Amino acid sequence: MSMDFNDVIFGKNDIRGKVGQDITPELYRNIGKAYAQYIDQKNDAGFDTKSVSVGYDARRHSPELTEALIEGLLESGINVYNIGLCPTPLGYFSEYKIPEISGTLIVTASHNPPEYNGIKMTHKKVILPEEEIKKLRDLTRQANFPKSQAKGECREYDIISEYINTYLKDFEGTGKGLKIVVDSANATGGVVAPELYRKMGCEVIELYSEPDGNFPNHHPNPSDLKTLEDLKAKIIEARADFGIAFDGDSDRIGIVDNNGVNLAGDQLILIFALDILSESRNKIPTFVSEVKCSQLLYDTIEQNGGRAVMWKTGHGFIKNKMKQENALMAGEMSGHIFFKDRNFGYDDAIYAGCRFIEIIGEKKSKDSDFNVSKFISSFPKTITSEEVRIPCLDEYKYKIAEELQKDFALKPDIFCNKIENVITIDGVRLVFNDGFALIRASNTEPVFTLRFEAATQENLANYKEKMFQIVEEKLQKFKMPL
């Protein structure tokens, strides 16, 4: 006998699917047992693989699913530190603060709609990569798990207080003189960020801090510009210095300036990178980012004495590449920001907010007329598109991406500018002498994501229109409308 479930929910970076359809308490109980068997197989000297932390997000079904997950772990002899409703990064943080645990499991579907849920998992402070998630999937499928001689113990652990107290040691007073708006989207950020930022010295105006898994005010996804409208309006109304928005599990950040203009992810990465570079002495810091980022990001880091590495999109991919390259920081367009500099190296939107507050607070303390908008306008400029999304069924998107890669290699003159390079780290990034065109399959959703950059609006329009035409032809081949 084996358990039947949809393999697609075991993705490249985590587990994710629709509750009732793909996600059930029974599945989560089996995942708990499978994870126990997984870490037992990975057992190394010096690690107590019999203890883990478990937390969950604000979704209405998260408590029930978490209870089932914990039951599976306890029945397998695993001790559980229940850290409760909290941001995903606090699960990662718990691995550094609870010495006896060897992993964390956070019940969350991040920015997906309310009917979704999932699990993000680590082992020995590393996000489970795709090949390890497949091993867990195969273990989950079995019906007969090894029986434990003793049941594990579950205890409550106040990770939120420990998190706030830890970071106040570094950031207390750095927000003095700043007025900020914090939009937690009724997700997890509201249980931590407003209190921490106030204790840092900021005047904090809160939007939607109360957790509510129905997300009644707007979707918890700062990458979707429609979700930032309330934040922008409040910044203008309150004459705030800037605003901070979080996604569903608070591992992605969005920043909006004093004029209500959102900062692109690569702009935010560049601000952090330049700040780190300004403090570096007699060394060349490494920074990792993804294929969707502006070429200006990579060029400016190199021009200021850093080393810039381009890699695959996805928090698991970026985090693992960051470790491999011994990078001080990494980031994605979506707002995943990873700090090894003065931190532990995982993506944490609340911590990224602390760093942004620190940077802006210091600059404003030296110049009372300073504002974020003027700061951004001083950066090098190029013309970029917003991220464009084209629906495509999961079963076809990777096939189409492979075909596109081959086609572009054979037709370098298909756009208004010649394709100078085809980068296939993640999807297909076409490099021109003035920018790029990118198409890649989303790791978590049945869509292609596209992004374009050029020196002129005319070239940008050409790259975009031509790519859409090519993709439409591919979709029609597979009998799918654009």
RADA-V825642 format. One record per residue. N is the residue number from 1. D_FIRST is the distance of its C-alpha to the first C-alpha in whole Angstrom. Layout:
n = [N N]
d_first = [D_FIRST D_FIRST]
This chain:
n = [1 2 3 4 5 6 7 8 9 10 11 12 13 14 15 16 17 18 19 20 21 22 23 24 25 26 27 28 29 30 31 32 33 34 35 36 37 38 39 40 41 42 43 44 45 46 47 48 49 50 51 52 53 54 55 56 57 58 59 60 61 62 63 64 65 66 67 68 69 70 71 72 73 74 75 76 77 78 79 80 81 82 83 84 85 86 87 88 89 90 91 92 93 94 95 96 97 98 99 100 101 102 103 104 105 106 107 108 109 110 111 112 113 114 115 116 117 118 119 120 121 122 123 124 125 126 127 128 129 130 131 132 133 134 135 136 137 138 139 140 141 142 143 144 145 146 147 148 149 150 151 152 153 154 155 156 157 158 159 160 161 162 163 164 165 166 167 168 169 170 171 172 173 174 175 176 177 178 179 180 181 182 183 184 185 186 187 188 189 190 191 192 193 194 195 196 197 198 199 200 201 202 203 204 205 206 207 208 209 210 211 212 213 214 215 216 217 218 219 220 221 222 223 224 225 226 227 228 229 230 231 232 233 234 235 236 237 238 239 240 241 242 243 244 245 246 247 248 249 250 251 252 253 254 255 256 257 258 259 260 261 262 263 264 265 266 267 268 269 270 271 272 273 274 275 276 277 278 279 280 281 282 283 284 285 286 287 288 289 290 291 292 293 294 295 296 297 298 299 300 301 302 303 304 305 306 307 308 309 310 311 312 313 314 315 316 317 318 319 320 321 322 323 324 325 326 327 328 329 330 331 332 333 334 335 336 337 338 339 340 341 342 343 344 345 346 347 348 349 350 351 352 353 354 355 356 357 358 359 360 361 362 363 364 365 366 367 368 369 370 371 372 373 374 375 376 377 378 379 380 381 382 383 384 385 386 387 388 389 390 391 392 393 394 395 396 397 398 399 400 401 402 403 404 405 406 407 408 409 410 411 412 413 414 415 416 417 418 419 420 421 422 423 424 425 426 427 428 429 430 431 432 433 434 435 436 437 438 439 440 441 442 443 444 445 446 447 448 449 450 451 452 453 454 455 456 457 458 459 460 461 462 463 464 465 466 467 468 469 470 471 472 473 474 475 476 477 478 479 480 481 482]
d_first = [0 4 7 9 13 16 17 21 21 20 24 26 28 25 23 24 23 24 23 22 21 19 20 18 19 15 15 18 16 13 16 18 16 15 19 20 18 20 23 22 22 25 27 31 34 36 33 31 28 27 29 28 30 29 31 30 33 34 32 32 28 28 29 26 23 25 25 21 21 23 21 18 21 23 20 19 23 24 28 28 32 31 34 34 35 36 37 34 37 37 34 35 38 36 35 39 40 37 38 35 32 30 29 29 26 28 27 29 29 33 35 32 33 32 29 27 26 24 25 27 26 28 28 31 33 32 30 27 27 25 24 23 21 19 18 17 15 13 13 12 9 7 6 8 12 15 17 20 23 25 24 26 29 30 33 35 37 40 39 42 45 44 44 47 49 48 49 52 53 54 54 56 60 58 58 62 63 60 59 56 54 50 47 44 43 41 39 39 42 44 43 44 46 49 50 50 52 55 55 55 59 58 59 55 55 51 50 46 45 44 40 39 35 37 39 42 45 43 40 40 40 43 43 43 47 47 46 49 51 52 52 54 56 56 57 60 61 61 63 60 60 56 53 49 46 43 39 36 35 39 38 40 44 46 50 53 57 60 60 57 56 52 52 50 47 49 52 50 49 53 54 52 52 56 56 55 57 60 59 58 61 61 57 55 52 49 48 45 44 42 43 44 47 51 52 55 52 52 56 57 55 56 60 60 59 55 52 50 46 45 41 38 37 34 35 32 34 38 37 36 39 41 40 40 44 45 46 47 46 44 43 42 44 41 43 40 43 42 45 45 49 49 46 42 41 39 39 41 43 44 46 47 49 50 51 53 55 56 57 59 60 62 64 65 66 68 69 69 69 66 63 60 61 64 62 59 62 64 61 61 60 58 57 53 51 48 45 44 41 40 36 34 30 28 27 31 33 32 33 36 37 37 39 41 42 43 45 47 48 49 51 53 56 54 55 58 58 57 53 54 51 47 45 41 40 38 38 42 45 48 51 55 58 58 54 51 48 45 41 38 34 33 31 29 31 31 35 37 40 43 46 50 53 56 60 61 60 60 58 55 55 55 52 51 52 51 48 47 48 46 43 44 44 41 39 41 40 36 37 37 40 42]
